Amino acid sequence: MQLLFDKIDLPGLNTLDVYRRELGGYEMLSRAFEMEPADVLSQLQASGLRGRGGAGFAMGTKASFLPKGDMDKYVVCNADESEPGTFKDRELMQKNPHLLLEGLAIAAHAVGANKAYIFIRGEYELQATILEAALEEAKAANLLGALDLWVHRGAGAYICGEETALLDALEGKRGNPRLKPPFPAVQGLYRGPTLINNVETLMNAPIILRMGGDEYAKIGTERSTGTKVVSVSGCVQRPGNYEIELGVPSRDIIYGLAGGPDEGRTIKFWFPGGSSAPVLPGTDEYLDLPYDFESMAKAGSMLGSGAIIVVDDAVPVVDVALKTAKFYRHESCGKCTPCREGTNWTVKMLERIDSGEATPMDLDIMASICDQIMGNCLCVLGDAMAMPIASMIKHFRDEFEAHIEAARERRGLGLGIPQVNRDDHAGQTDMLDPSGDGARVTVH
């Protein structure tokens, strides 16, 4: 079923004339203007639509948090698509920008907002230009009513994908996450009530009004309704964006749509929701899981932004871990200590593993660092590094240890101390003898 990708490759769909002629563009916005805001909001809530940007929070519920009143209220579209492996919003904005504008205006009417912004990452120069042209067409045709809508180009920072850092950037400040509460729904942009949603989330609003919230909720699973645009990349034969119905087996996406890995290769592991999601092994147990929010969470990962990154058996897990950690170290804003220091420590320890300076004990220290990062930062950037790294250690510890020993052998350092200070045996207790003969030495 194609909802967002309906006629997506039609030439000229980015123009107002083609959008109105082929997809009935702005008909649903006109219908929304004839409805009470509460009725529009009710349809969004009935649809069960969950946020498509990463957190998966129900859009209708989020919108209902905004207070009533005549104050300035804002809707902000988060188009700062910076999660490695995610490129769905880029295609949607480039090929069908008017659907985003219509969806944003419907959301603004539902919450009583009079001002709106599309915050698009600075690297998306082509998409920003297309959006600006579409916005000029919509304003010239007086289709947006009294809504004051603008496209704002970011300066290129991963942290600005975090909603409160995005708001700071919109206000002309350095993009740093804010302490919550207060939450943006109560005190967001310019201290006014603000609804923040992802590109794909907002583009579903006209579709929901056309179908009806209850009908939309019949698509997918009970708690993961609708379709999802999934970006598949990595070790697959047909990488790209695919619109799927939530709840289909993950195998159907990776093998059926994306072609799976090259002949002779097997999947070692895969990221279900972008580089910040904990990895899952490429075994039947995980590949046969339904691709929806609940199933991914129960498996110990998350659906996230819907970016599947496939890693086959030719790629060392240490290489993936090091590249992932380096990215998040570079993108950390440095505001809070666990993230600033923890990402740097993790990179240094992975470099020690790769260079042959580490021992298996370093894996325990690194896992401990990840554990201390998670849940202790102002935003989830620290968690975004810690979760995948910790999951790689959990699922592929043997490969990490083999990598350590091979690197030490190359340097002529001999075997590392095996099984030292691991788990419940950490601290001042008996350890295995470095000679490896099984004897124990007592540490005082």
C-alpha positions as CSV (number, residue, x, y, z in Angstrom):
1,M,0.0,0.0,0.0
2,Q,1.4,3.4,-1.0
3,L,0.0,6.5,0.7
4,L,3.0,8.9,1.0
5,F,4.6,7.4,-2.1
6,D,1.5,7.6,-4.2
7,K,2.6,9.0,-7.6
8,I,5.8,10.1,-5.9
9,D,7.8,9.9,-9.1
10,L,5.3,11.8,-11.2
11,P,7.1,14.5,-13.1
12,G,6.2,18.0,-11.8
13,L,4.6,16.7,-8.6
14,N,6.6,19.4,-6.7
15,T,4.5,22.1,-8.5
16,L,1.2,23.3,-7.3
17,D,-0.7,22.6,-10.6
18,V,0.3,19.0,-10.8
19,Y,-0.2,18.4,-7.0
20,R,-3.8,19.7,-7.2
21,R,-4.6,18.0,-10.4
22,E,-3.2,14.5,-9.6
23,L,-3.6,14.2,-5.9
24,G,-6.4,16.6,-5.1
25,G,-3.9,18.9,-3.3
26,Y,-5.1,21.2,-0.6
27,E,-8.7,19.8,-0.7
28,M,-8.2,18.4,2.8
29,L,-6.9,21.7,4.1
30,S,-10.0,23.4,2.8
31,R,-12.1,20.7,4.5
32,A,-10.1,21.3,7.7
33,F,-10.8,25.0,7.6
34,E,-14.5,24.1,7.5
35,M,-14.2,21.9,10.6
36,E,-13.7,22.9,14.2
37,P,-10.1,22.5,15.4
38,A,-11.2,20.0,18.0
39,D,-12.7,17.8,15.3
40,V,-9.5,17.8,13.2
41,L,-7.6,16.9,16.3
42,S,-10.0,14.1,17.0
43,Q,-9.3,12.6,13.6
44,L,-5.6,12.7,14.2
45,Q,-6.0,11.0,17.6
46,A,-8.3,8.3,16.2
47,S,-5.7,7.4,13.5
48,G,-3.2,6.3,16.2
49,L,-0.4,7.9,14.1
50,R,2.9,7.8,16.0
51,G,5.7,10.1,15.3
52,R,8.0,9.1,12.5
53,G,11.1,11.0,13.6
54,G,12.4,8.6,16.2
55,A,10.5,8.7,19.5
56,G,7.3,7.2,18.2
57,F,5.0,9.4,20.4
58,A,1.4,9.6,19.3
59,M,0.9,12.8,17.2
60,G,-2.7,13.4,18.3
61,T,-1.8,13.1,21.9
62,K,1.2,15.4,21.6
63,A,-1.0,18.0,19.8
64,S,-3.6,17.8,22.6
65,F,-1.1,19.0,25.2
66,L,-1.0,22.5,23.7
67,P,-3.1,24.9,25.9
68,K,-6.1,26.7,24.5
69,G,-6.1,30.5,24.3
70,D,-5.4,33.4,22.0
71,M,-1.6,33.6,22.6
72,D,0.9,33.0,19.8
73,K,1.2,29.3,19.2
74,Y,3.7,27.6,16.9
75,V,4.0,24.5,14.8
76,V,7.6,23.5,13.9
77,C,8.5,20.8,11.3
78,N,11.7,19.0,12.2
79,A,13.3,18.5,8.8
80,D,16.8,18.3,10.2
81,E,17.2,14.7,9.0
82,S,20.7,13.9,10.3
83,E,20.5,10.4,11.7
84,P,23.0,8.2,9.8
85,G,21.1,5.9,7.5
86,T,18.0,8.0,7.3
87,F,17.2,9.7,4.0
88,K,13.4,9.3,3.7
89,D,12.4,12.9,4.4
90,R,14.8,14.2,1.8
91,E,13.0,12.3,-1.0
92,L,9.5,13.2,0.4
93,M,10.3,16.9,0.5
94,Q,12.1,17.0,-2.8
95,K,9.3,15.2,-4.8
96,N,6.1,16.2,-3.0
97,P,6.7,19.4,-1.0
98,H,3.1,20.6,-1.1
99,L,1.9,17.5,0.9
100,L,4.2,18.7,3.7
101,L,2.9,22.3,3.5
102,E,-0.7,21.0,3.5
103,G,-0.1,18.7,6.4
104,L,1.7,21.4,8.5
105,A,-1.2,23.8,7.9
106,I,-3.8,21.1,9.0
107,A,-1.8,20.5,12.2
108,A,-1.6,24.3,12.8
109,H,-5.4,24.6,12.5
110,A,-5.9,21.6,14.8
111,V,-3.9,23.2,17.6
112,G,-4.8,26.9,16.9
113,A,-1.3,27.9,15.8
114,N,-0.8,31.1,13.8
115,K,2.9,30.7,13.1
116,A,4.9,27.8,11.6
117,Y,8.4,27.0,10.6
118,I,10.1,24.2,8.6
119,F,13.6,23.8,10.1
120,I,15.6,22.0,7.4
121,R,19.2,20.9,7.7
122,G,21.7,23.1,5.9
123,E,23.0,20.3,3.7
124,Y,19.6,19.9,2.1
125,E,20.1,22.9,-0.2
126,L,18.2,21.5,-3.1
127,Q,15.3,20.4,-1.0
128,A,15.1,23.8,0.8
129,T,15.0,25.6,-2.5
130,I,12.2,23.3,-3.7
131,L,10.3,23.9,-0.4
132,E,10.7,27.6,-0.7
133,A,9.4,27.6,-4.3
134,A,6.4,25.5,-3.2
135,L,5.7,27.8,-0.3
136,E,5.7,30.8,-2.6
137,E,3.1,29.1,-4.9
138,A,0.9,28.2,-1.9
139,K,1.0,31.8,-0.5
140,A,0.4,33.3,-3.9
141,A,-2.7,31.1,-4.3
142,N,-3.8,32.1,-0.7
143,L,-4.1,28.4,0.3
144,L,-2.6,28.7,3.8
145,G,-5.2,31.1,5.2
146,A,-3.8,33.2,8.0
147,L,-0.9,30.9,8.8
148,D,2.5,32.6,8.8
149,L,4.8,29.9,7.5
150,W,8.5,30.1,6.8
151,V,11.4,27.8,5.7
152,H,14.4,28.1,8.0
153,R,17.8,26.6,7.0
154,G,19.9,25.1,9.7
155,A,23.7,25.3,9.8
156,G,24.4,21.6,9.8
157,A,24.5,20.1,13.3
158,Y,23.2,16.7,14.4
159,I,22.2,18.0,17.8
160,C,19.6,20.3,16.2
161,G,17.5,17.3,15.4
162,E,16.7,17.2,19.1
163,E,13.6,19.3,19.5
164,T,14.7,21.7,22.1
165,A,18.1,22.3,20.5
166,L,16.2,22.9,17.3
167,L,14.2,25.6,19.0
168,D,17.3,27.3,20.3
169,A,18.7,27.3,16.8
170,L,15.5,28.8,15.4
171,E,15.8,31.6,17.9
172,G,19.3,32.4,16.7
173,K,21.2,30.7,19.5
174,R,23.7,27.9,19.5
175,G,21.8,24.6,19.2
176,N,21.9,23.1,22.7
177,P,19.2,20.9,24.3
178,R,17.1,22.5,27.0
179,L,16.3,21.2,30.4
180,K,12.8,19.6,30.5
181,P,10.3,20.4,31.9
182,P,8.9,22.8,30.7
183,F,8.1,20.8,27.6
184,P,7.8,22.5,24.2
185,A,4.0,22.0,24.2
186,V,3.8,24.4,27.1
187,Q,6.9,26.6,26.6
188,G,8.7,26.1,23.3
189,L,9.6,28.5,20.6
190,Y,9.9,32.1,22.0
191,R,8.4,30.6,25.2
192,G,5.1,30.0,23.4
193,P,3.2,26.7,23.1
194,T,4.8,24.7,20.3
195,L,4.0,21.5,18.5
196,I,7.1,19.8,16.9
197,N,6.7,17.0,14.4
198,N,8.8,15.2,11.8
199,V,8.3,15.7,8.0
200,E,6.8,12.2,7.5
201,T,4.5,12.6,10.5
202,L,3.0,15.9,9.2
203,M,2.6,14.6,5.6
204,N,0.2,12.0,6.9
205,A,-2.3,14.6,8.2
206,P,-4.0,15.2,4.8
207,I,-4.1,11.4,4.2
208,I,-5.8,10.8,7.5
209,L,-8.4,13.5,6.9
210,R,-9.2,12.0,3.4
211,M,-9.4,8.4,4.7
212,G,-10.8,9.2,8.2
213,G,-8.9,8.5,11.4
214,D,-10.7,5.2,12.1
215,E,-10.0,3.8,8.6
216,Y,-6.3,4.9,8.8
217,A,-6.0,3.0,12.1
218,K,-7.0,-0.2,10.4
219,I,-3.7,-0.2,8.5
220,G,-0.7,-1.8,10.2
221,T,-1.0,-3.2,13.7
222,E,-3.2,-2.2,16.7
223,R,-0.5,0.0,18.2
224,S,1.6,0.8,15.2
225,T,-0.9,2.1,12.6
226,G,-0.4,3.2,9.1
227,T,2.5,2.9,6.7
228,K,6.1,3.8,7.2
229,V,8.8,4.9,4.8
230,V,11.9,2.9,5.5
231,S,15.4,3.8,4.4
232,V,17.4,0.7,3.7
233,S,21.2,1.0,3.3
234,G,24.4,-0.9,4.0
235,C,25.2,-4.3,2.7
236,V,22.1,-4.8,0.5
237,Q,21.7,-5.1,-3.3
238,R,18.9,-2.6,-3.7
239,P,19.3,0.3,-1.1
240,G,16.7,2.9,-1.1
241,N,13.4,4.2,0.4
242,Y,10.5,1.8,0.6
243,E,7.0,2.4,1.9
244,I,5.8,-0.5,3.9
245,E,2.8,-1.4,6.1
246,L,3.9,-1.5,9.7
247,G,3.9,-5.0,11.0
248,V,5.4,-6.8,8.0
249,P,8.3,-9.2,8.7
250,S,11.6,-7.5,8.8
251,R,12.9,-10.2,6.4
252,D,10.5,-9.0,3.7
253,I,12.0,-5.5,3.8
254,I,15.7,-6.5,3.9
255,Y,15.5,-9.5,1.5
256,G,12.2,-9.0,-0.4
257,L,12.5,-5.3,-1.1
258,A,16.2,-4.4,-0.7
259,G,17.5,-7.7,-2.1
260,G,19.5,-8.8,0.9
261,P,23.3,-9.0,1.0
262,D,25.5,-10.0,-1.9
263,E,25.6,-13.6,-3.0
264,G,27.7,-15.7,-0.6
265,R,27.3,-13.2,2.3
266,T,25.2,-13.5,5.3
267,I,23.8,-10.7,7.6
268,K,25.9,-10.3,10.7
269,F,23.7,-7.7,12.3
270,W,21.4,-4.8,11.5
271,F,20.3,-1.5,12.9
272,P,16.4,-1.4,12.8
273,G,16.1,2.4,13.3
274,G,19.2,4.2,12.3
275,S,22.7,4.3,13.8
276,S,21.3,5.2,17.3
277,A,19.3,2.0,17.6
278,P,20.7,-1.1,19.4
279,V,21.8,-3.7,16.8
280,L,20.0,-7.0,16.3
281,P,21.9,-10.2,15.1
282,G,21.1,-11.4,11.6
283,T,19.5,-14.6,12.8
284,D,16.1,-16.0,11.9
285,E,14.8,-15.1,15.3
286,Y,15.3,-11.4,14.7
287,L,14.8,-11.2,10.9
288,D,11.4,-12.8,11.3
289,L,10.2,-10.1,13.7
290,P,7.3,-7.8,12.7
291,Y,8.7,-4.4,11.8
292,D,6.7,-2.2,14.2
293,F,7.3,-0.2,17.3
294,E,6.4,-2.8,19.8
295,S,8.2,-5.8,18.3
296,M,11.5,-3.8,17.9
297,A,11.2,-2.6,21.5
298,K,10.6,-6.1,22.9
299,A,13.6,-7.4,21.0
300,G,15.8,-4.9,22.8
301,S,16.0,-2.3,20.0
302,M,13.8,0.4,18.5
303,L,12.1,1.3,15.3
304,G,13.4,4.9,15.6
305,S,13.4,6.9,12.3
306,G,12.9,3.7,10.3
307,A,16.4,3.5,8.9
308,I,17.6,-0.1,8.4
309,I,21.3,-0.4,8.1
310,V,22.5,-3.9,7.2
311,V,26.0,-5.2,8.1
312,D,27.2,-8.5,6.5
313,D,29.8,-11.0,7.7
314,A,32.6,-9.3,5.7
315,V,32.5,-6.2,8.0
316,P,34.3,-6.3,11.4
317,V,32.1,-5.3,14.3
318,V,34.9,-3.2,15.8
319,D,35.0,-1.0,12.6
320,V,31.3,-0.3,12.8
321,A,31.5,0.4,16.6
322,L,34.4,2.8,16.1
323,K,32.8,4.7,13.2
324,T,29.5,5.0,15.2
325,A,31.3,6.3,18.3
326,K,33.4,8.8,16.4
327,F,30.2,10.3,14.8
328,Y,28.5,10.9,18.1
329,R,31.7,12.2,19.7
330,H,32.0,14.7,16.9
331,E,28.3,15.7,17.1
332,S,28.0,16.0,20.9
333,C,27.3,19.6,21.8
334,G,29.3,19.1,25.0
335,K,26.7,20.6,27.3
336,C,26.5,17.7,29.7
337,T,29.4,15.7,31.1
338,P,28.2,12.1,30.6
339,C,27.9,12.6,26.9
340,R,30.9,14.9,26.4
341,E,33.3,12.7,28.3
342,G,31.6,9.3,27.7
343,T,31.6,9.5,23.9
344,N,35.3,10.5,24.0
345,W,36.3,7.7,26.4
346,T,34.4,5.2,24.2
347,V,36.2,6.3,21.1
348,K,39.6,6.1,22.8
349,M,38.9,2.6,24.2
350,L,37.8,1.3,20.8
351,E,41.0,2.8,19.3
352,R,42.9,0.8,21.9
353,I,41.1,-2.3,20.9
354,D,41.9,-1.7,17.2
355,S,45.5,-0.9,17.9
356,G,46.3,-3.9,20.1
357,E,46.7,-2.0,23.4
358,A,43.5,-3.3,25.0
359,T,42.6,-6.3,27.1
360,P,39.2,-8.0,27.5
361,M,38.8,-5.9,30.7
362,D,38.4,-2.9,28.5
363,L,35.2,-4.3,27.2
364,D,33.7,-4.3,30.7
365,I,34.9,-0.8,31.3
366,M,33.4,0.4,28.0
367,A,30.1,-1.4,28.8
368,S,30.1,0.3,32.2
369,I,30.7,3.7,30.5
370,C,27.7,3.1,28.2
371,D,25.6,2.2,31.1
372,Q,26.5,5.4,33.0
373,I,25.7,7.5,29.9
374,M,22.2,6.1,29.3
375,G,19.5,8.1,31.0
376,N,21.9,10.6,32.5
377,C,22.1,13.3,29.7
378,L,19.9,16.3,28.9
379,C,19.0,14.7,25.5
380,V,19.4,11.3,23.9
381,L,22.5,12.0,21.9
382,G,24.7,10.2,24.6
383,D,22.2,7.3,24.6
384,A,22.3,7.3,20.8
385,M,26.0,6.3,21.0
386,A,25.8,4.1,24.1
387,M,22.9,1.9,23.0
388,P,24.4,0.6,19.8
389,I,27.9,0.2,21.2
390,A,26.6,-1.7,24.3
391,S,24.5,-4.0,22.1
392,M,27.5,-4.8,19.9
393,I,29.5,-5.8,22.9
394,K,26.5,-7.9,24.2
395,H,25.9,-9.8,21.0
396,F,29.5,-10.0,19.6
397,R,31.8,-10.1,22.6
398,D,33.7,-13.1,21.2
399,E,34.5,-11.1,18.1
400,F,35.7,-8.1,20.1
401,E,37.9,-10.4,22.2
402,A,39.3,-12.1,19.1
403,H,40.0,-8.7,17.6
404,I,41.9,-7.7,20.7
405,E,44.1,-10.8,20.7
406,A,44.8,-10.6,17.0
407,A,45.8,-6.9,17.4
408,R,48.0,-7.7,20.4
409,E,49.7,-10.4,18.5
410,R,50.4,-8.1,15.6
411,R,52.1,-5.7,18.1
412,G,54.0,-8.5,19.8
413,L,52.3,-7.9,23.2
414,G,51.1,-11.4,23.9
415,L,47.7,-12.5,25.1
416,G,45.5,-10.1,27.0
417,I,44.4,-11.1,30.5
418,P,41.2,-13.1,30.0
419,Q,38.0,-12.8,32.0
420,V,39.5,-10.2,34.5
421,N,37.1,-8.2,36.7
422,R,34.1,-9.2,34.7
423,D,30.5,-8.7,35.9
424,D,29.9,-9.9,39.4
425,H,33.6,-10.5,40.0
426,A,34.7,-6.9,39.5
427,G,36.7,-5.3,42.3
428,Q,39.2,-6.6,44.9
429,T,38.9,-10.4,44.4
430,D,40.7,-13.3,42.9
431,M,41.7,-12.9,39.3
432,L,42.9,-15.3,36.7
433,D,46.7,-15.5,36.4
434,P,48.0,-13.5,33.4
435,S,49.9,-16.6,32.3
436,G,46.6,-18.2,31.4
437,D,47.3,-21.5,33.3
438,G,44.1,-21.1,35.3
439,A,45.9,-20.3,38.6
440,R,44.4,-17.5,40.6
441,V,46.2,-14.6,42.3
442,T,44.7,-12.6,45.1
443,V,44.5,-8.8,44.8
444,H,44.6,-6.8,48.0
